[in-house]
Amino acid sequence: MNTKQLEYFLATVEQGSISSAAKMLDVAQPAISLQLANLEHELKIKLFERNFRGVSLTLAGTQFEEHARLILNQINTAKFDLIGLQTECKGKVIIGLSQSLCNVLSVQLQTELEHRFPNVELAFRVGPSYMVESWFAEQQIDIALCYNVELSKHAASSLALMNENLYLYISPRPKNPSYSELSLFGSIPFEALQDYELFMPDRRDALPKLLEEQAQKLGVKLKTRNAFGQLMTTLHYISQGFGLAIYPSSATCHLEVNHQIRAINITEPELKREVYLRLADHQHKNPAVAAVFELIRETAANLHADNSWRGDLLDSKYQQQSVINIKSAVAG
C-alpha cells in the first residue's frame, strides 16, 4: 500500500467513476485502474461495485475510506512537521562509525541531508569499532553506529538497526591458484575457513573478536594476516585476486555491483552481527542531531530494500512497504 493508491482510491470515490478521477488527477485511466486493482489484491477485499454508470463503494470500501483519509491526513501532517523541523535544524552533527558502515551510508545520507536540511553540516569520524565506542563514551561524537550492545548506557536514544550478514569475499578471477576452486563456491562451512589465509583487521575490533569466538566454539584455528590500514586498500587487493577476507555487504556493495568482487555464503553457522544506532545523551534535545538520527534509520531501510546492505532489518519504522515511510510519503 502506498500514498498514490490511497489518493487514486479517494479521487475515484469523490468523482464516482475511474474516468472522472483520471481527468481530475490528469492521469491515464489505466494507471488508476491498475493501482486500484493492486490495492484490492493487497487488502484481499473488493472496494468498489462497478457498473455502466461508474463505481460505488462496497461495505468494506466504505469502512476503508475512513482509514484512507486518516492515513493521508497523518502523512500530510508529517510533511508539515518536517518542513517546520527543517527551518529549525542547523549546526554540525558528528557521526562515529566504521569504515564499512561509512562506505554504505555516507553518500546517500549526505545527499538526503543536503536536500532536506541544508543548514545542517555532517561530519564523519571513521575508525575501528573500539575507537567509535571510546569517542561516544567521551562525548566526542553525537551519533554512533556500533556493534556493542553495552554502549546504550551513554545514549539518550538507542536501537538495534540491522543484523547484517557476513560473507567470505573473493575475486571472480583469483590469481592465487589455491583460490581457483573456491571462487566457484556458493557457500562454505565455517570450519573450512581454516584452510585459507584471511585478511583480519586489528584484534581489538569487533569483527576479529566475533570470528575468534566462533572458531573457538568449533575447535578450529583461523590462519590470518594483517589487513591494510584502509578498508578500500584491502578490498582492492582482494579484487585483484590476491587475498580473502570476511566482511558485511556494507563494506563491498560498490564492488559487488560492478562484479569486481563476489560473496560466498558462510554456513554452519551462518555469520551475522548486530549494528546499533546511538544518540548521545548530551545531544538529546538538539533538533539537528535528532533529524540526522531519523535520517540514518530511513537510509538504512532503503539500503536494505535495494540489497546494498544485506541482513535482517531490525528497525521497522521506515521499511519500504510502510505507508508512513517519509521518502514514499514525500514522493507520493
N, C-alpha and C positions, 0 to 999 in steps of 0.2 A: 504494500500500500504506500502511495506517495501523494504529495500535495496536488500534483497535476490530476490524478484520478479523482480526488475529492472535489477539486474545482470544476472539473467536467461534469461530475455527478450532480452537484448543486446547480450548475447552469442549466442542465437538462431538466431538473426538477422545476426550476423557475420558469423556463420557457415552454415546457410541456412537450417538447419534441427535440430529437437529436439534431435535426436540420436547423431549427431555430437557434439552438445553443451554438452550433457551428458558426452561424452568421454573427451572433453576438460576440463570440470569442475570436472571430476571424481565424478559424482553424478548419482544416478539411474535415468533412463529416466522417470519413472512415477512421480518422485518428481518434475521434471521440468514441465511436462505436468500439474500437479496439480496446481503449482504456477502460470503458465500462464493462466490457466482456472480461477483461483481466481482473477487474475489481470483483465482479460476481464470482469468478472462478476462485479467487483467493479467499473470499468470505464464505464460499460454498452456500450462497443463498441467492435467490432471484430478487433483484431490487425493483425491476420495472415489469409492468404488463405492457406489451407492445400491440398496437392495432393501427389501422389505416389513418386514424386521426393524430397519432403521436404516441406518447407514453404516459403511463400513470404509475404511481408508486404502489408496490405491494405493501402488505402489513409490515413485513420485515424492512422494506425500503423506507417506510415512514419512521420506523424506530432508528434506522441508521442515519437518516437525515439529521436528527438531533445531534448525534455523535459527530457527524462530519462537520457541522457548523461549529461545535465546541472545539474540535481539533484545530480547525483553521483559525479560529479566534485566538487560541493559545499560541499558535505559530506566529500570527501577526503581532501579538503582544511580545513574544520573544524577540522578534525583529526590532520593534521599537525600543525594547530594553537594551538590545545590543548596540543600537545607534546611540543611545544615551551613554552607554558604557564606553563607547569609542571616544566620545568627547572628553571623558574623564581620564582615560588611560594615557599616561605619559610617563617618561622616565626610562631607566635602564633596568633590565631584568637579566640576571646571570644564571645560566643553566649549567650544572655539572653533569657530565655523562661520559661514557666510554667511547672509544674510537668507533666501535661497530654501531652503537646507537646514534652517534653523530652522523655517521655515513648515511643511515636510512632516514633520519628525521630532519636534518638541518635544512635542506633545500626547500622541501615542502613547507616546513614550519616558518622559515624566513619569508617565503613568498606570500603565504597567507597572512602573516603578521603585517607585512608592508601594505597589503590590500585592506585589511580590516582596522588595524591600529597603527597608522603611520607615525604617531608620536611616541611609539614605544621602541626603544633600542634593545636589540637582543645580542647578548654576548655568550659564547660557548666556552666553558672551561673543560677541556678534554683531557682525560687521563685514565689510568687503570682504576679499577673499582675501589681499591683500598684508599686511593687518593681522593676519589669523589666522596667517599664516606667521611674522610677527615675534613675536607672542605665544608661539608654540610654540618658536621658536628661543631666546627669552629665558626659557623655563620659567615663563611666567605662566599657562599652561593645562595641563591634564593629558591631554586628548584633543583632537585636531584633525581636522576634516573639511575637506579642502582639495583643490586641483587641481594642486599642484606635486609632480611625482614626485621631485624632488631633496630634498624635506623629510625623506626617510627617514633621513638621516644623524643627525637629532636624536631618532630614535624607537627605543624598545625593541621595539615591535611595529608592523608596517606592512603594509597590504594594499590592493589595488585593490578598491574596494567596488562601484562602479557606473559604467558607461559611459552617461551619461544623454543622451537625445535633446534637441536644441534646436529650438524652433519659433518661427515668427513669430506673435505674438498680436495679435488684433484684436477689437473689439466685434462681436457679432452684428448690432447696429443702429448702424453708424457714422454720426456726424453730419457728418463731413468728406466732401463729395461725391466727392473723389478716391479714397476708400476703398470706395465703393459696390460696384464690380465686384470689387475684391479680396476683399471679405467673402464672396463666393460661391466663392472658390477653395478647392480641397482641398490643393493643393501649389503651390509657386512655386520656380523655379530661383534659386540664389543670385545669379546675375548680375542678375536682375530687381529685386533689393532696392535697387539704386542709384537706382531711380525713385521711392523713397519715403523720407520722413524718419523716422528711427528714434530712439527714446529710447536713450541709451547711458550706462552707469554711468561712474565715474571711470576714466580711461585706464590707470591703474596696475592695475586689476582684471583678473582672468583672462579674463572674457568679452570685453571690447573687444579685448584682445590676440589672442584666437583669431579674432574676426571680421575684424580688420585684416589678419592674416596670410593669411586665405583670400581677402580682397579683392585683396591684392597678387598672389597667385598667379594670379588670374583677370584681373588688369589693370583692375579697376573701383574706383571711389571711392564709398564709402557716405556718404550725407547723414545727419548725426546732430545731435541736440540733447541737452543735459544732462538726465539723468533727475533726478527729485526725490530728495532725500536718503534718503527711506524707500521701500523697495520697494512697500509697500502703497499709498502715495500715488500712485506712478507707475501701478500696476495699476488703481487706482480711476479715474484719469484716462483710461486706455485703455478700461476697461469702459464709460465714459460716451460713448465714440465719438470721442475727440479725438486719438488717437495710436496708434502702433505700437511694438512692442519685441520683441526676441528673448530668450527665457528657456527654461529647462528646465521640465518639468511640475511639478517640486517647488515652484516659485515660485507656481504658478497653480492647483493642484489644487482648492482650496476654491472658486475662482471658476468653474472649468470644470464642476464637478459641478452647480452652480446655473445654468449656461448664461449667466453674466454675461460670459464671455469665451470665445473659441474659438481653437483652434490650427490653423495652416496649416503643413503639412509643408514643410521646405526640402529641395530636391533639387539634384543636380548641383553640388556633392556634398551628401549627407546630412550634417548637422552633429551631432557628438557631442563630449562631453568627459568625461574620466575623473575620478571622485571617489575620493580616497584617505582611508583611516582610519588615524590615527597615535596611538599611545600613547607618552607622553613617557618618556624613559629614566629620569628621576628618580622616576617613579612605578611602575616595572615590578613592584615587589613589593607594591603596595597592593591588597588584595582588593576594595575598593570600586571602584577605578578599573578593575580587570580585569573586574568584573561589569558595569559600565556599558559598557565596550568591547564585550563579548559581546552585551549587550542592544541596542546600536546595530546590530550585524550582523543580529540577528534581526528587529528592527523594519524595517530597510531591505528585507529579503527579503519581509516581509509587505506592505509598502507597494508593492513591485514587483509582488507577486502580485495585489493588488486594483487595479492600474493607476493608483494615485496618483502613482507615481514611475516614469516610463517610460524604457526603455533596455535595455541588456544588463546583467543581474546578473552581476558578475564574481566575487563571493564566494558560493560554492555551499553553504556549510555549513548554512544554515537555509532552503534552498529548501522551498517548501510541500509538495512531493511526498516529501520525505525522512522516513523513519520516526524519525530522530533529531532532528527539529525539536522544540525544547523546548516550544513552545506546543502543538503537536499531542500531544506525549507527556503533558503535564500534563492536557490536555483529555480525553485518552483517545479 
